[in-house]
């Protein structure tokens, strides 16, 4: 794992920040730990509305890991809203849903990437590399 972290840190020219958006406490903890193990500063929120509120408060993130199914405001609505508000973060949908029409609706809302749960270190490193290449 140290080698993976070193490889990612080497690719980062600046510190990458991430927001984990998931209503499931266990998923939030897992995603937060994966990010922390890569040296990525991160915050967690429990709904799409909280993600939109974080953006409204002026917080900026390089990566947003967005769950699809959440109460109050789901990931599709939150992604669409964030894009309408001009958010340019990489938004990666992370969901256990595998129905093609659900995934397609999520992507059309403004996702940059979609990963099926569980999120693994290799999937996360792939996302970070895309940020590094585009940044």
C-alpha positions as a Markdown table, in Angstrom:
| # | Residue | x | y | z |
|---|---|---|---|---|
| 1 | Unk | 0.0 | 0.0 | 0.0 |
| 2 | Unk | 2.9 | 2.4 | 0.7 |
| 3 | Unk | 4.0 | 2.0 | -2.8 |
| 4 | Unk | 0.6 | 3.0 | -4.2 |
| 5 | Unk | 0.5 | 6.0 | -1.9 |
| 6 | Unk | 3.9 | 7.1 | -3.0 |
| 7 | Unk | 3.0 | 6.7 | -6.7 |
| 8 | Unk | -0.1 | 8.8 | -6.3 |
| 9 | Unk | 1.7 | 11.5 | -4.2 |
| 10 | Unk | 4.4 | 11.6 | -6.8 |
| 11 | Unk | 1.8 | 12.4 | -9.5 |
| 12 | Unk | 0.2 | 15.1 | -7.4 |
| 13 | Unk | 1.6 | 18.6 | -8.1 |
| 14 | Unk | -0.7 | 20.1 | -5.5 |
| 15 | Unk | -2.7 | 18.6 | -2.6 |
| 16 | Unk | -5.8 | 16.9 | -3.8 |
| 17 | Unk | -9.0 | 17.3 | -1.8 |
| 18 | Unk | -12.0 | 15.1 | -1.9 |
| 19 | Unk | -15.6 | 15.0 | -0.6 |
| 20 | Unk | -17.3 | 11.7 | 0.2 |
| 21 | Unk | -21.1 | 11.9 | -0.3 |
| 22 | Unk | -22.9 | 8.8 | 1.0 |
| 23 | Unk | -25.7 | 8.2 | 3.5 |
| 24 | Unk | -24.2 | 4.9 | 4.7 |
| 25 | Unk | -21.8 | 5.4 | 7.6 |
| 26 | Unk | -19.8 | 2.3 | 6.8 |
| 27 | Unk | -19.3 | 3.4 | 3.2 |
| 28 | Unk | -18.2 | 6.9 | 4.3 |
| 29 | Unk | -15.7 | 5.4 | 6.7 |
| 30 | Unk | -14.2 | 3.0 | 4.0 |
| 31 | Unk | -14.0 | 5.8 | 1.4 |
| 32 | Unk | -12.5 | 8.2 | 3.9 |
| 33 | Unk | -9.8 | 5.7 | 4.9 |
| 34 | Unk | -9.0 | 4.8 | 1.3 |
| 35 | Unk | -8.5 | 8.5 | 0.5 |
| 36 | Unk | -6.5 | 9.1 | 3.7 |
| 37 | Unk | -4.2 | 6.2 | 2.9 |
| 38 | Unk | -3.4 | 8.0 | -0.3 |
| 39 | Unk | -2.6 | 11.2 | 1.5 |
| 40 | Unk | -5.8 | 12.9 | 0.2 |
| 41 | Unk | -7.5 | 15.4 | 2.5 |
| 42 | Unk | -11.2 | 14.6 | 2.6 |
| 43 | Unk | -14.5 | 15.4 | 4.2 |
| 44 | Unk | -17.6 | 13.4 | 4.4 |
| 45 | Unk | -21.3 | 14.3 | 4.2 |
| 46 | Unk | -24.4 | 12.2 | 4.3 |
| 47 | Unk | -26.6 | 13.5 | 1.5 |
| 48 | Unk | -26.6 | 15.3 | -1.8 |
| 49 | Unk | -28.1 | 18.4 | -0.2 |
| 50 | Unk | -25.1 | 18.5 | 2.2 |
| 51 | Unk | -22.7 | 18.3 | -0.8 |
| 52 | Unk | -24.6 | 21.2 | -2.5 |
| 53 | Unk | -24.5 | 23.2 | 0.8 |
| 54 | Unk | -20.7 | 22.6 | 1.0 |
| 55 | Unk | -20.3 | 24.0 | -2.5 |
| 56 | Unk | -22.5 | 27.0 | -1.6 |
| 57 | Unk | -20.4 | 27.7 | 1.5 |
| 58 | Unk | -17.4 | 28.1 | -0.8 |
| 59 | Unk | -15.6 | 24.8 | -0.2 |
| 60 | Unk | -13.7 | 23.4 | -3.2 |
| 61 | Unk | -12.9 | 19.8 | -3.9 |
| 62 | Unk | -10.9 | 18.2 | -6.7 |
| 63 | Unk | -12.8 | 15.0 | -6.4 |
| 64 | Unk | -16.4 | 14.2 | -5.2 |
| 65 | Unk | -17.3 | 10.6 | -4.6 |
| 66 | Unk | -21.1 | 10.6 | -5.0 |
| 67 | Unk | -23.4 | 7.8 | -4.0 |
| 68 | Unk | -26.6 | 7.5 | -6.1 |
| 69 | Unk | -29.2 | 6.6 | -3.6 |
| 70 | Unk | -29.5 | 8.9 | -0.6 |
| 71 | Unk | -32.4 | 10.6 | 1.3 |
| 72 | Unk | -33.2 | 14.3 | 1.0 |
| 73 | Unk | -31.4 | 14.7 | -2.3 |
| 74 | Unk | -30.0 | 11.7 | -4.3 |
| 75 | Unk | -26.7 | 11.7 | -6.2 |
| 76 | Unk | -28.3 | 12.3 | -9.5 |
| 77 | Unk | -30.1 | 15.4 | -8.3 |
| 78 | Unk | -27.0 | 16.6 | -6.4 |
| 79 | Unk | -24.7 | 16.1 | -9.4 |
| 80 | Unk | -27.1 | 17.9 | -11.7 |
| 81 | Unk | -27.4 | 20.8 | -9.2 |
| 82 | Unk | -23.6 | 21.1 | -8.7 |
| 83 | Unk | -23.1 | 21.2 | -12.4 |
| 84 | Unk | -25.8 | 23.9 | -12.8 |
| 85 | Unk | -24.0 | 25.9 | -10.1 |
| 86 | Unk | -20.7 | 25.8 | -12.1 |
| 87 | Unk | -18.9 | 23.1 | -10.1 |
| 88 | Unk | -16.0 | 21.8 | -12.1 |
| 89 | Unk | -14.8 | 19.1 | -9.7 |
| 90 | Unk | -14.4 | 15.6 | -10.9 |
| 91 | Unk | -17.6 | 13.9 | -9.8 |
| 92 | Unk | -17.4 | 10.1 | -9.7 |
| 93 | Unk | -20.6 | 8.2 | -9.1 |
| 94 | Unk | -20.0 | 5.3 | -6.7 |
| 95 | Unk | -23.0 | 3.0 | -6.4 |
| 96 | Unk | -24.0 | -0.6 | -6.1 |
| 97 | Unk | -26.7 | -0.1 | -8.7 |
| 98 | Unk | -26.0 | -2.0 | -11.9 |
| 99 | Unk | -29.1 | -1.3 | -14.0 |
| 100 | Unk | -27.9 | 0.4 | -17.2 |
| 101 | Unk | -30.7 | 3.1 | -17.3 |
| 102 | Unk | -29.9 | 4.1 | -13.7 |
| 103 | Unk | -26.2 | 4.5 | -14.5 |
| 104 | Unk | -26.9 | 6.3 | -17.7 |
| 105 | Unk | -29.2 | 8.8 | -15.9 |
| 106 | Unk | -26.4 | 9.4 | -13.3 |
| 107 | Unk | -23.8 | 9.9 | -16.0 |
| 108 | Unk | -26.1 | 12.3 | -17.9 |
| 109 | Unk | -26.5 | 14.4 | -14.8 |
| 110 | Unk | -22.8 | 15.4 | -15.1 |
| 111 | Unk | -20.6 | 12.6 | -13.8 |
| 112 | Unk | -17.0 | 12.4 | -15.0 |
| 113 | Unk | -16.7 | 8.8 | -14.0 |
| 114 | Unk | -18.7 | 5.9 | -12.6 |
| 115 | Unk | -17.4 | 3.1 | -10.3 |
| 116 | Unk | -19.4 | 0.2 | -8.9 |
| 117 | Unk | -19.2 | -0.4 | -5.2 |
| 118 | Unk | -17.1 | -1.5 | -3.5 |
| 119 | Unk | -14.6 | 1.3 | -4.2 |
| 120 | Unk | -11.1 | -0.2 | -4.1 |
| 121 | Unk | -7.7 | 1.3 | -3.8 |
| 122 | Unk | -7.0 | 0.5 | -7.5 |
| 123 | Unk | -10.3 | 2.2 | -8.6 |
| 124 | Unk | -9.5 | 5.2 | -6.5 |
| 125 | Unk | -5.9 | 5.5 | -7.9 |
| 126 | Unk | -7.4 | 5.4 | -11.4 |
| 127 | Unk | -9.6 | 8.4 | -10.5 |
| 128 | Unk | -6.7 | 10.3 | -8.9 |
| 129 | Unk | -4.6 | 9.7 | -12.0 |
| 130 | Unk | -7.4 | 11.2 | -14.2 |
| 131 | Unk | -7.4 | 14.3 | -12.0 |
| 132 | Unk | -3.6 | 14.6 | -12.2 |
| 133 | Unk | -3.7 | 14.3 | -16.0 |
| 134 | Unk | -6.5 | 16.9 | -16.4 |
| 135 | Unk | -5.2 | 19.2 | -13.7 |
